[in-house]
Amino acid sequence: MNTFKTAGLLAFMAVLLFTIAYSLGMNVGWAIGIAVLFNFFAYFFSDKMALAATRARPVSEAEMPR
């Protein structure tokens, strides 16, 4: 089910980016390219972006002994 949700969100984001780019006067090729690029980075780097946004770091044994 999570894969279906991810695919749906990426499709929605692609349509949204395509609509925005097309409404700004970009041609269809550029709009599709931007949508694909954004989806690529969102799919493969979203975990790293979320960890960086929360300033997550590994916990040492001294900080959490259990």
DSSP file (Angstrom, degrees, kcal/mol; ACC not computed):
  #  RESIDUE AA STRUCTURE BP1 BP2  ACC     N-H-->O    O-->H-N    N-H-->O    O-->H-N    TCO  KAPPA ALPHA  PHI   PSI    X-CA   Y-CA   Z-CA
    1    1 A M     >        0   0    0      0, 0.0     4,-2.1     0, 0.0     5,-0.2   0.000 360.0 360.0 360.0 -35.1    0.0    0.0    0.0
    2    2 A N  H  >  +     0   0    0      1,-0.2     4,-2.6     2,-0.2     5,-0.2   0.870 360.0  54.1 -65.3 -35.2    2.9    2.4    0.7
    3    3 A T  H  > S+     0   0    0      2,-0.2     4,-2.5     1,-0.2    -1,-0.2   0.898 108.2  49.8 -64.0 -39.4    4.2    1.9   -2.8
    4    4 A F  H  > S+     0   0    0      2,-0.2     4,-2.3     1,-0.2    -2,-0.2   0.906 111.3  48.6 -65.2 -41.6    0.8    2.9   -4.2
    5    5 A K  H  X S+     0   0    0     -4,-2.1     4,-2.6     2,-0.2    -2,-0.2   0.915 111.9  49.3 -64.3 -42.5    0.7    6.0   -2.0
    6    6 A T  H  X S+     0   0    0     -4,-2.6     4,-2.5     2,-0.2     5,-0.2   0.928 111.5  48.3 -62.9 -45.0    4.2    7.0   -3.1
    7    7 A A  H  X S+     0   0    0     -4,-2.5     4,-2.2     1,-0.2    -1,-0.2   0.898 112.2  50.1 -62.7 -40.2    3.4    6.5   -6.8
    8    8 A G  H  X S+     0   0    0     -4,-2.3     4,-2.4     2,-0.2    -2,-0.2   0.911 111.6  47.2 -64.5 -43.1    0.2    8.6   -6.3
    9    9 A L  H  X S+     0   0    0     -4,-2.6     4,-2.5     2,-0.2    -2,-0.2   0.898 112.8  49.0 -66.4 -39.8    2.1   11.4   -4.6
   10   10 A L  H  X S+     0   0    0     -4,-2.5     4,-2.2     2,-0.2    -2,-0.2   0.884 111.7  49.6 -66.5 -37.8    4.8   11.4   -7.2
   11   11 A A  H  X S+     0   0    0     -4,-2.2     4,-2.4    -5,-0.2    -2,-0.2   0.915 111.3  49.0 -65.9 -42.3    2.2   11.5  -10.0
   12   12 A F  H  X S+     0   0    0     -4,-2.4     4,-2.5     1,-0.2    -2,-0.2   0.914 111.8  49.0 -61.7 -42.9    0.4   14.4   -8.3
   13   13 A M  H  X S+     0   0    0     -4,-2.5     4,-2.8     2,-0.2     5,-0.2   0.888 110.1  51.7 -65.2 -38.3    3.7   16.3   -7.9
   14   14 A A  H  X S+     0   0    0     -4,-2.2     4,-2.6     2,-0.2    -2,-0.2   0.930 111.6  46.0 -63.4 -45.3    4.5   15.7  -11.6
   15   15 A V  H  X S+     0   0    0     -4,-2.4     4,-2.5     2,-0.2    -2,-0.2   0.904 113.9  49.5 -64.1 -41.2    1.1   17.0  -12.7
   16   16 A L  H  X S+     0   0    0     -4,-2.5     4,-2.4     2,-0.2    -2,-0.2   0.936 113.8  44.3 -63.7 -47.2    1.4   20.0  -10.4
   17   17 A L  H  X S+     0   0    0     -4,-2.8     4,-2.7     1,-0.2     5,-0.2   0.899 113.5  51.3 -64.7 -40.2    5.0   20.9  -11.6
   18   18 A F  H  X S+     0   0    0     -4,-2.6     4,-2.6    -5,-0.2     5,-0.2   0.925 111.0  48.3 -61.6 -44.4    3.9   20.3  -15.2
   19   19 A T  H  X S+     0   0    0     -4,-2.5     4,-2.2     2,-0.2    -2,-0.2   0.909 113.6  46.5 -63.5 -43.4    0.9   22.6  -14.8
   20   20 A I  H  X S+     0   0    0     -4,-2.4     4,-1.4     2,-0.2    -2,-0.2   0.943 115.0  45.8 -65.1 -47.6    3.0   25.4  -13.1
   21   21 A A  H  <>S+     0   0    0     -4,-2.7     5,-2.1     1,-0.2    -2,-0.2   0.907 114.5  47.9 -63.5 -41.5    5.8   25.2  -15.7
   22   22 A Y  H ><5S+     0   0    0     -4,-2.6     3,-1.3    -5,-0.2    -1,-0.2   0.884 109.7  52.5 -67.2 -37.8    3.4   25.2  -18.6
   23   23 A S  H 3<5S+     0   0    0     -4,-2.2    -1,-0.2     1,-0.3    -2,-0.2   0.759 103.1  59.2 -70.7 -23.1    1.4   28.1  -17.2
   24   24 A L  T 3<5S-     0   0    0     -4,-1.4    -1,-0.3    -3,-0.2    -2,-0.2   0.458 126.3-100.7 -82.9  -0.2    4.6   30.1  -16.9
   25   25 A G  T < 5S+     0   0    0     -3,-1.3    -3,-0.2     1,-0.3    -2,-0.1   0.533  73.5 143.7  98.1   6.6    5.1   29.7  -20.6
   26   26 A M      < -     0   0    0     -5,-2.1    -1,-0.3     1,-0.1     2,-0.1  -0.448  53.5-108.9 -74.2 153.1    7.6   26.9  -20.7
   27   27 A N     >  -     0   0    0     -2,-0.1     4,-2.0     1,-0.1     5,-0.2  -0.326  32.3-101.9 -77.6 170.1    7.3   24.4  -23.5
   28   28 A V  H  > S+     0   0    0      1,-0.2     4,-2.5     2,-0.2     5,-0.2   0.856 117.7  56.4 -64.1 -38.5    6.1   20.9  -22.8
   29   29 A G  H  > S+     0   0    0      1,-0.2     4,-2.3     2,-0.2    -1,-0.2   0.919 109.8  44.6 -60.9 -45.6    9.6   19.3  -23.0
   30   30 A W  H  > S+     0   0    0      2,-0.2     4,-2.5     1,-0.2    -1,-0.2   0.896 112.4  52.5 -65.5 -40.3   11.0   21.5  -20.3
   31   31 A A  H  X S+     0   0    0     -4,-2.0     4,-2.0     2,-0.2    -2,-0.2   0.917 112.2  44.6 -63.3 -43.7    7.9   21.1  -18.1
   32   32 A I  H  X S+     0   0    0     -4,-2.5     4,-2.6     2,-0.2    -1,-0.2   0.903 112.5  52.9 -67.2 -40.3    8.2   17.3  -18.3
   33   33 A G  H  X S+     0   0    0     -4,-2.3     4,-2.4    -5,-0.2    -2,-0.2   0.907 109.8  47.4 -61.2 -43.1   11.9   17.4  -17.7
   34   34 A I  H  X S+     0   0    0     -4,-2.5     4,-2.6     2,-0.2     5,-0.2   0.911 112.3  49.9 -65.4 -42.3   11.5   19.5  -14.6
   35   35 A A  H  X S+     0   0    0     -4,-2.0     4,-2.3    -5,-0.2    -2,-0.2   0.914 112.2  47.3 -62.9 -43.0    8.8   17.2  -13.3
   36   36 A V  H  X S+     0   0    0     -4,-2.6     4,-2.5     2,-0.2    -2,-0.2   0.914 112.6  49.8 -65.0 -42.7   10.9   14.1  -13.9
   37   37 A L  H  X S+     0   0    0     -4,-2.4     4,-2.2     2,-0.2     5,-0.2   0.925 111.9  47.0 -62.4 -46.0   14.0   15.7  -12.3
   38   38 A F  H  X S+     0   0    0     -4,-2.6     4,-2.5     1,-0.2    -1,-0.2   0.912 113.1  49.3 -63.2 -42.5   12.0   16.8   -9.2
   39   39 A N  H  X S+     0   0    0     -4,-2.3     4,-2.5    -5,-0.2     5,-0.2   0.893 108.5  53.8 -64.9 -39.2   10.4   13.3   -8.8
   40   40 A F  H  X S+     0   0    0     -4,-2.5     4,-2.4     1,-0.2     5,-0.3   0.952 113.3  42.0 -58.7 -50.5   13.8   11.6   -9.2
   41   41 A F  H  X S+     0   0    0     -4,-2.2     4,-2.0     1,-0.2    -2,-0.2   0.876 114.3  51.7 -67.3 -36.7   15.3   13.7   -6.4
   42   42 A A  H  X S+     0   0    0     -4,-2.5     4,-0.8    -5,-0.2    -1,-0.2   0.898 113.9  43.9 -65.6 -39.4   12.2   13.3   -4.2
   43   43 A Y  H  < S+     0   0    0     -4,-2.5     4,-0.2    -5,-0.2    -2,-0.2   0.920 123.9  31.6 -72.9 -44.5   12.2    9.5   -4.6
   44   44 A F  H  < S+     0   0    0     -4,-2.4    -2,-0.2    -5,-0.2    -3,-0.2   0.704 129.1  31.7 -91.9 -19.9   15.9    8.8   -4.1
   45   45 A F  H  X S+     0   0    0     -4,-2.0     4,-2.1    -5,-0.3     5,-0.2   0.313  83.3 100.5-122.1   9.7   16.9   11.6   -1.6
   46   46 A S  H  X S+     0   0    0     -4,-0.8     4,-2.2     1,-0.2     5,-0.2   0.862  83.4  53.7 -66.6 -34.1   13.8   12.3    0.5
   47   47 A D  H  > S+     0   0    0     -4,-0.2     4,-2.1     2,-0.2    -1,-0.2   0.917 110.7  45.7 -65.6 -41.8   15.2   10.2    3.4
   48   48 A K  H  > S+     0   0    0      2,-0.2     4,-2.2     1,-0.2    -2,-0.2   0.874 112.2  51.5 -68.1 -37.1   18.4   12.2    3.5
   49   49 A M  H  X S+     0   0    0     -4,-2.1     4,-2.2     2,-0.2    -2,-0.2   0.896 110.3  49.1 -66.4 -39.7   16.6   15.5    3.2
   50   50 A A  H  X S+     0   0    0     -4,-2.2     4,-1.4     2,-0.2    -2,-0.2   0.910 112.2  47.7 -66.9 -42.1   14.3   14.6    6.1
   51   51 A L  H  <>S+     0   0    0     -4,-2.1     5,-2.4     1,-0.2     4,-0.3   0.896 113.4  48.1 -65.2 -39.6   17.2   13.5    8.3
   52   52 A A  H ><5S+     0   0    0     -4,-2.2     3,-0.8     1,-0.2    -2,-0.2   0.869 108.0  55.0 -68.2 -36.3   19.1   16.7    7.5
   53   53 A A  H 3<5S+     0   0    0     -4,-2.2    -1,-0.2     1,-0.2    -2,-0.2   0.831 113.2  41.6 -67.0 -31.1   16.1   18.9    8.2
   54   54 A T  T 3<5S-     0   0    0     -4,-1.4    -1,-0.2    -5,-0.1    -2,-0.2   0.403 108.7-124.8 -95.0   2.7   15.8   17.4   11.7
   55   55 A R  T < 5 -     0   0    0     -3,-0.8    -3,-0.2    -4,-0.3    -4,-0.1   0.873  44.5-179.0  55.6  41.8   19.6   17.5   12.3
   56   56 A A      < +     0   0    0     -5,-2.4    -1,-0.2    -6,-0.1    -2,-0.0  -0.389   6.3 174.0 -71.3 148.3   19.6   13.8   13.0
   57   57 A R        -     0   0    0     -2,-0.1     2,-0.0     0, 0.0    -5,-0.0  -0.974  38.7 -83.6-149.5 159.3   22.8   12.1   14.0
   58   58 A P        -     0   0    0      0, 0.0     2,-0.4     0, 0.0     0, 0.0  -0.371  43.5-127.8 -65.4 145.1   24.0    8.7   15.2
   59   59 A V        -     0   0    0     -2,-0.0     2,-0.1     5,-0.0     0, 0.0  -0.801  20.0-135.7 -97.0 133.9   23.7    8.1   18.9
   60   60 A S     >  -     0   0    0     -2,-0.4     4,-1.6     1,-0.1     3,-0.2  -0.374  23.5-109.6 -83.5 167.1   26.8    6.9   20.8
   61   61 A E  T  4 S+     0   0    0      1,-0.2    -1,-0.1     2,-0.2    -2,-0.0   0.829 118.8  55.6 -63.8 -32.3   26.8    4.2   23.4
   62   62 A A  T  4 S+     0   0    0      1,-0.2    -1,-0.2     2,-0.1    -3,-0.0   0.843 107.5  48.6 -70.8 -32.8   27.5    6.7   26.1
   63   63 A E  T  4 S+     0   0    0      1,-0.3    -1,-0.2    -3,-0.2    -2,-0.2   0.822 130.2  17.3 -77.3 -30.3   24.4    8.8   25.1
   64   64 A M     <  -     0   0    0     -4,-1.6    -1,-0.3     1,-0.1    -2,-0.1  -0.715  68.2-178.2-143.1  87.2   22.0    5.8   25.1
   65   65 A P              0   0    0      0, 0.0    -1,-0.1     0, 0.0    -3,-0.1   0.739 360.0 360.0 -65.6 -24.0   23.5    2.8   26.9
   66   66 A R              0   0    0      0, 0.0    -5,-0.1     0, 0.0    -2,-0.0   0.510 360.0 360.0 -80.0 360.0   20.5    0.5   26.2
